[in-house]
Amino acid sequence: MNTYYVQIKDIQQNNYLLSIPLEVRYFINKRELPVQTYYKLGVSFNYRIHHDTEVNFAKKSMEKYNDEVQNQLIITNSVFSTFVFGAVGLKIGRYKEGKKVPWGNIEFQFPYLMATENSFAFAGLGYFGMGFQCSFQIPIGNNVPIGSK
């Protein structure tokens, strides 16, 4: 009797999510300034629309077992997930003299909470990040910028 093993180099699982984010921003200074500090609290509702797995074998000759290996893998991610997050940011740009001035945000994001159908977890301090965000105003054509009073 012989026993054969499949040697796997690595496995990559990719999830493609449809996400609906909701955010609330609180501007510290109520006056419109060229640079304003704000706090943000948000929640994102996510739905997994597609999932794929790529198995890389240690030897090229073992690729013929790809379907058998993928059938044994368990998809560990939930279909629905929610993220609760916070940030401190700077809004750059302002509205002046009847003209719209382009503006963007630089945010420092905090670790987030993640909730799925089966679990609840804190992301931990290793997940601090910095992001750049371009914002669009709805309704388009409104002369009152976001964050002004």
N, C-alpha and C positions, 0 to 999 in steps of 0.2 A: 504494500500500500504506500502510495506517495502522497505527500501533502504539498500543494502549491500555494504560494503567497503572492499577492499583488503588492508591489511596492509603490506607494503613492508619495510623490514629492510634496505637493500641496493641493489644497482645495480652496477655491474662491467661490463665495456665494454673493450674488448681487441681487438687491431688492430695488424695485422701481416703485416709488410712492407718489400718490396724488395727495397733496397736502393743502389744507386750508388754514392759513395762519390768521390769528386775531391778535392785535397789539394795542396797548394803551400807553401813551406817552404823557409824562408830566414835566412841563417846562418849569424850571426853578424861577427864572425871571419872566414876568408876564409881558415886559416890553420887547418889541422886536429889535434884536441886536444882530450884528454881523456874525457873531459866534455865540451860540446859546448851549447851555448844558441841560440835559434832560435825563429822566429815568424812564425805563421802559419795562413793562411786564407783559408777557405774551403767552399765548397757548397755540399749539399747532395740532390739528386733528389730521391724522395720516391714514391712508388706506393703501395697502399693497396691491398694485395692479398687475405686477409681473415679477417673477422670481426665476433666476437661472443659476446653475451651478457649473463650474468648470473644474475638472479634475485633471491635474498634471501628474503623469506617471513618471517614476524614476527611470524606466526603460521604455523606449519607443515601441517595443514589441508588445507591451502590456496594454496599449491603447484599445485593443480589441475587446477588453473587458469594461470599457467605459460605461455602457448601458447597465451592466450588472451592478457596478459600483454605485452609480447614481440612483438606481432603484432601492438601494439599501440605506441611502442617506436620508436623514430625517430633517425636514424643514423646521428649524427651531424658532423662526420669527413669526410673530402673530400677524394676522391680516390687518387688524386695527391697532393703532398706537397713538399716544398723546404725549406731547412734550410741553412742559411748563418752564419758561425761561425768563430771565431778567437781564438787563443791560444798563450801562451808563453810557451816554453818548454826547457827542457834540454835533449840533446842526450848524452847517457853514453856509452862509448866504442870507439874504434878507429881501424884503419888499420895500422899495423906496420910490417916492415921487411918481406913483402911478405905473411903474415898470416892474415886471417880474424879473427877478434876478435868479439865475439857476442856483440850486443848492443841493447839497448832499449831506450824508451823515457818516461819522466815524464812531463806531460803537465798541465798547469793551464788554464782552458778554460773560455772564456768570455761569457756573455749572448749573445744569438743569435737572429737573425731575422727569422721569419717563414712566409712563404707565401703559401697560398692554393688557390684553385679555387675561393673562395669567400671572403678571408680575408688576412690581412697583420698585423703582430703583433710583438712587441718587447718582448722578454722573461722576461725582468726585472732583477734587481740586485739580487733577491733571487735565481737565477739559476747559480751562480758561482759554478764551480766544479773542481775536480782534477781527472785526469785519468791516467791510466798506459796503455801504448801501446807497443805491440810487432810488429816490422816491418819486412817485408820480402822484399828482393831485387829482382827486375825483370830487366833484365834476370837473372835467377839463374846461378851461376857459374862465374859471372862477378867479377873480382878482384878489381873493383873500388867501394868503399862503397858510400852509399847515403850521400850526404852532403859534400863530399870532392872535392877538386879542383885539 
